[in-house]
Amino acid sequence: MKSTGIKIGLYTSCFYDRSLSETLPLVRELGLTSVEVCTGGFLPSTHLHMDALLVSKVARDEYLGMFSELGLSLTALNVSGNPLHPDPEVRSKHSRDLLDTIRLAGLLGVVNVVAMAGQPSSSTSDPYPAWITSFPWDSAYSEVLDYQWNEIAIPFWKKVDLLAGEAGVRICVEMHPHMLVYNPPTLERLLNETGAKWIGCEMDPSHLFWQGIDPIATIHQFRERIFNAAAKDTRINQDNVRLNGVLHNGWRPLEPKLSIGGRYLLNRRPLDPPWEFVAPGRAHDVAFWSEFLSALQHYTPDISVNIENEDEELGSIDGTTYAANTLKLALAATGDSASMSAN
């Protein structure tokens, strides 16, 4: 029997060290029904072979069969990266990953593609991304923002919107710091200045929490323009915030090294972080997550909310299990628990 209502699931990137055939039974065992798979960008595409699936319907049918056999639904493809990166090696890969993912989603019948808006440089001669935040009191920063939006981002995302429309796919942009779109005003700007019909919001509360933004108020702001959601919590470490603020720049090299595109590597959090990503329920209680699910469901009754586990203390298995248990309780409190059981 096909389940109706909100779907709770898993973004499988936290199990990058396991095959898809090993990962999907874990999703089923947790009582989840929705699956989101990485297709490139910053992370390797370990659970999907892009080239094979683009050219072969047989391969696509077999791939989708892996989900349906376990009563699971492939609800989103995730291609989070920087398609506007000034380094051509990174930009060419991440933008190609995005465009290929849109085409593949259309062929698979997967309606949601999760992405980031990207971050350009400050000028044509600058080799590094330049993230301008806060109040740009100096007009130099205003000029940079004008260049980034008008010359780079808006033309690119207009083209993406057209491709998404041709494929019948919705682009779910995550508000992510270090990207041009990182909060509600910048997402509004992207939507308004591109005139996009197929671009909307990926509602991930974790990046809003540490910026002091209320995720529930943001849901009511974007309403039906929220296409997909992530379940990830953020713990604010108040003692460290009092000393360093939320923009503490104490990030360190990660060992072993992990590439995020070209010659660039992932860093790890400071030893005294002002905030940390944790499993849902470890910072905000079941009551919050129930309100979060209810607000989403009010505008999009069949929305998928996929756990994105980045809880370094609990690890992949325990963090995902903790998150799933929190969301089960939260969903039950909304009065809709039908979509938690795969039939």
Helices and strands as residue ranges (DSSP letters): E 7-11, G 12-15, H 20-29, E 34-38, H 50-55, H 57-68, E 73-78, H 88-108, E 112-115, H 139-146, I 147-153, H 154-167, E 170-174, H 184-194, E 199-203, H 205-209, H 215-222, G 223-225, E 226-231, E 233-236, H 238-244, E 252-253, E 259-261, E 264-265, E 267-268, E 275-278, H 286-299, E 304-307, H 315-334, G 338-340
